[in-house]
Amino acid sequence: MAKRIGKALLKAYPFDDENTTVLDFACGTGLNSRVLAPYVKSIVGVDISQEMVDRYNKRVENQGIPHEEMRAICIPEQLLTHTNDSHENDLRLAKLLGDVEFDVAICCMSYHHFPSISSITRTLSSLLKPGGHLYIADVESIPIKSPPHGPSNNNKQSASDLEAIFPDGACDAGVVTHKYGFSELEMKEVFVQAGLADIDAASETGHIGSRFTYSIATRAFKKGKAVNIFLARGVKPQKPEP
């Protein structure tokens, strides 16, 4: 999965191994970071699990990659919740990251864990440079037909089919908050709220401008079920000319 999502990311953005700085949010052990690492100047992973961060950094060390080129840090979960003190939380998080603004931020197959995706999206936006890109990969909520090697009927997937993609028991245990995935409209809305997409005021339908894109990156298969994995992109506005 990480390789297929990584391939979609490499196609979507002109990564430069001499200039591009990347934030891998909810990085886990670094599967997505390792796919992108050869194509970027530096990549920083962030996770709330110290165990995941330790495994990430151990693999980096074993590969002989310099710390300044690839590393992960553990952050307190409370810094990811936008409240009345959200600006202060953003400043604290930025401090933990060395006050670095990133060219690209990615979050792959983790949004379904977050209670508030609008909060997380605003946090990620705050960590981007002006003109920086945010890419989110996760499960699309629109049902699709069964794969060729799956059941012989052509019935569209039910909600239970989407749940089957996640680890056994994860939905019942509350580990997966958004067990039915996300629609394109939901992603548009949170990107607009975070200032990463435009609404065309002249459009009666609220058409989203070119800063927002949405496409299908790959599919996930499990137990004869299949779901689309989308890749949504938003772009932080450039600073206005002085």
C-alpha positions as CSV (number, residue, x, y, z in Angstrom):
1,M,0.0,0.0,0.0
2,A,2.7,2.5,1.0
3,K,4.5,1.9,-2.3
4,R,1.4,2.5,-4.3
5,I,0.5,5.6,-2.4
6,G,4.1,6.8,-2.7
7,K,4.0,6.3,-6.5
8,A,0.8,8.5,-6.6
9,L,2.6,11.2,-4.5
10,L,5.6,11.2,-6.7
11,K,3.4,11.6,-9.7
12,A,1.4,14.4,-8.1
13,Y,4.3,16.7,-6.9
14,P,7.7,17.6,-8.4
15,F,9.9,16.5,-5.5
16,D,13.5,17.8,-5.6
17,D,16.2,16.0,-3.7
18,E,18.1,19.2,-3.2
19,N,15.2,21.4,-2.0
20,T,12.0,19.7,-1.0
21,T,11.3,19.4,2.7
22,V,8.5,17.0,3.8
23,L,6.5,16.4,6.9
24,D,5.1,12.8,7.3
25,F,2.3,13.2,9.8
26,A,1.2,10.1,11.7
27,C,4.2,8.5,10.2
28,G,4.1,5.2,12.1
29,T,7.3,3.2,11.5
30,G,8.1,5.3,8.3
31,L,6.8,3.2,5.4
32,N,5.7,6.3,3.4
33,S,8.8,8.2,4.5
34,R,11.1,5.6,3.1
35,V,9.3,5.6,-0.3
36,L,9.8,9.4,-0.6
37,A,13.2,9.7,1.1
38,P,15.4,9.3,-2.1
39,Y,13.5,12.2,-3.8
40,V,13.6,14.8,-1.0
41,K,16.1,17.0,0.8
42,S,14.8,16.1,4.2
43,I,11.8,14.4,5.8
44,V,10.5,14.6,9.3
45,G,8.1,12.1,10.7
46,V,5.6,12.9,13.5
47,D,3.6,10.5,15.6
48,I,2.0,10.4,19.0
49,S,3.4,6.9,19.7
50,Q,6.9,6.8,21.1
51,E,7.2,3.2,20.1
52,M,6.5,4.0,16.4
53,V,8.9,6.9,16.5
54,D,11.6,4.7,18.1
55,R,11.2,2.1,15.4
56,Y,11.2,4.8,12.7
57,N,14.5,6.3,14.0
58,K,16.1,2.9,14.5
59,R,15.5,1.9,10.8
60,V,17.0,5.3,9.7
61,E,20.0,4.7,11.9
62,N,20.5,1.2,10.5
63,Q,20.4,2.5,7.0
64,G,23.1,5.1,7.8
65,I,20.9,8.0,6.9
66,P,22.0,11.3,8.6
67,H,19.7,12.6,11.3
68,E,19.2,16.0,9.5
69,E,17.9,14.2,6.4
70,M,15.4,11.8,8.0
71,R,14.1,11.6,11.5
72,A,10.9,11.2,13.6
73,I,9.7,12.9,16.7
74,C,7.0,12.1,19.2
75,I,4.5,14.8,20.0
76,P,1.8,15.1,22.7
77,E,-1.6,14.3,21.5
78,Q,-3.2,17.4,23.0
79,L,-1.2,19.6,20.6
80,L,-3.3,18.2,17.8
81,T,-6.7,19.4,19.1
82,H,-7.8,22.9,18.0
83,T,-9.5,24.6,20.9
84,N,-9.5,28.2,22.1
85,D,-5.8,27.8,22.6
86,S,-5.2,26.3,19.1
87,H,-2.8,29.1,18.0
88,E,-0.7,28.4,21.1
89,N,-0.8,24.7,20.4
90,D,0.4,25.4,16.8
91,L,3.3,27.5,18.1
92,R,4.3,24.7,20.5
93,L,4.1,22.1,17.8
94,A,6.2,24.3,15.5
95,K,8.8,24.7,18.2
96,L,9.1,20.9,18.6
97,L,9.7,20.8,14.8
98,G,12.4,23.4,15.0
99,D,10.2,26.2,13.7
100,V,10.6,24.7,10.2
101,E,7.9,25.2,7.6
102,F,7.5,22.4,5.0
103,D,7.1,22.3,1.3
104,V,5.0,19.2,1.5
105,A,3.0,17.6,4.3
106,I,1.5,14.1,3.9
107,C,-0.8,12.0,6.0
108,C,-1.4,8.5,4.7
109,M,-4.1,6.1,5.9
110,S,-4.5,7.9,9.2
111,Y,-7.3,10.4,8.9
112,H,-9.9,7.7,9.7
113,H,-8.3,7.6,13.2
114,F,-8.8,11.3,14.0
115,P,-12.0,12.4,15.8
116,S,-11.7,15.9,14.1
117,I,-10.2,15.9,10.7
118,S,-10.9,19.7,10.4
119,S,-8.7,20.3,13.4
120,I,-5.9,18.1,12.1
121,T,-6.1,19.8,8.7
122,R,-5.8,23.3,10.2
123,T,-2.8,22.1,12.2
124,L,-1.1,20.7,9.1
125,S,-1.8,23.9,7.2
126,S,-0.1,25.9,9.9
127,L,3.1,23.9,9.3
128,L,3.3,24.5,5.6
129,K,5.3,27.2,3.8
130,P,3.3,29.7,1.8
131,G,2.6,27.8,-1.4
132,G,3.1,24.4,0.4
133,H,1.1,21.3,-0.5
134,L,-0.9,19.0,1.8
135,Y,-1.7,15.5,0.6
136,I,-4.1,13.2,2.3
137,A,-4.5,9.6,1.4
138,D,-7.4,7.6,2.9
139,V,-10.4,5.4,2.3
140,E,-13.1,6.8,0.0
141,S,-16.6,6.4,1.3
142,I,-18.3,5.8,-2.1
143,P,-18.9,2.1,-2.5
144,I,-17.4,0.4,-5.6
145,K,-18.1,-3.0,-7.2
146,S,-16.4,-6.1,-5.9
147,P,-13.0,-6.9,-7.5
148,P,-12.7,-9.6,-10.2
149,H,-11.2,-12.1,-7.7
150,G,-13.9,-11.4,-5.1
151,P,-17.5,-12.5,-4.9
152,S,-19.2,-13.3,-8.2
153,N,-22.1,-10.8,-7.7
154,N,-21.9,-7.2,-8.9
155,N,-23.7,-5.7,-5.9
156,K,-22.1,-2.5,-4.6
157,Q,-20.4,-2.6,-1.3
158,S,-22.3,-2.0,1.9
159,A,-21.0,-0.3,5.0
160,S,-19.8,-3.6,6.4
161,D,-17.6,-4.0,3.3
162,L,-15.8,-0.8,4.1
163,E,-15.3,-2.0,7.7
164,A,-13.7,-5.2,6.4
165,I,-10.7,-3.2,5.1
166,F,-9.6,-2.2,8.6
167,P,-7.9,-4.6,11.1
168,D,-10.2,-7.0,12.9
169,G,-11.9,-5.4,15.8
170,A,-10.5,-1.9,15.1
171,C,-13.9,-0.3,14.4
172,D,-15.7,-1.8,17.4
173,A,-12.8,-0.8,19.7
174,G,-13.0,2.8,18.5
175,V,-9.5,2.8,17.0
176,V,-11.1,3.7,13.6
177,T,-13.3,6.8,14.2
178,H,-14.4,7.2,10.6
179,K,-15.1,3.6,9.7
180,Y,-16.9,4.6,6.5
181,G,-14.1,6.7,5.1
182,F,-14.5,10.1,3.5
183,S,-16.2,11.6,0.5
184,E,-14.7,14.1,-1.9
185,L,-17.2,16.7,-0.6
186,E,-16.0,16.1,3.0
187,M,-12.4,16.6,2.0
188,K,-13.3,19.7,0.1
189,E,-15.0,21.2,3.1
190,V,-12.1,20.7,5.6
191,F,-9.6,22.0,3.0
192,V,-11.6,25.1,2.5
193,Q,-11.9,25.6,6.3
194,A,-8.1,25.2,6.6
195,G,-7.4,27.8,3.9
196,L,-6.1,25.2,1.5
197,A,-8.8,25.5,-1.2
198,D,-10.9,28.2,-2.8
199,I,-14.6,28.5,-3.3
200,D,-15.5,30.1,-6.5
201,A,-18.0,32.8,-5.4
202,A,-19.4,33.0,-8.9
203,S,-20.5,29.3,-8.8
204,E,-23.9,28.5,-7.4
205,T,-22.6,25.0,-6.6
206,G,-19.6,26.3,-4.6
207,H,-17.1,24.9,-7.0
208,I,-13.7,24.4,-5.5
209,G,-10.8,26.2,-7.3
210,S,-7.7,24.6,-8.7
211,R,-5.8,24.6,-5.3
212,F,-7.9,21.5,-4.4
213,T,-7.6,18.3,-6.3
214,Y,-9.0,14.8,-5.6
215,S,-8.2,11.6,-7.4
216,I,-8.1,7.8,-6.8
217,A,-4.5,6.7,-6.0
218,T,-5.0,3.0,-5.7
219,R,-7.3,0.3,-4.2
220,A,-7.1,-1.7,-1.0
221,F,-8.2,-5.3,-1.0
222,K,-9.0,-7.6,2.0
223,K,-11.2,-10.6,2.4
224,G,-12.5,-10.3,-1.1
225,K,-13.5,-6.7,-0.6
226,A,-12.1,-3.6,-2.2
227,V,-12.3,0.1,-1.6
228,N,-10.8,3.1,-3.3
229,I,-7.9,5.0,-1.7
230,F,-8.1,8.7,-2.6
231,L,-5.4,11.3,-2.7
232,A,-6.6,14.8,-1.9
233,R,-4.4,17.9,-2.3
234,G,-4.7,21.4,-1.0
235,V,-2.3,24.3,-1.4
236,K,-1.5,27.0,1.1
237,P,-1.8,30.5,-0.4
238,Q,1.3,32.5,-1.2
239,K,2.0,35.5,0.9
240,P,0.6,38.7,-0.7
241,E,3.2,40.9,-2.3
242,P,4.3,43.8,0.1
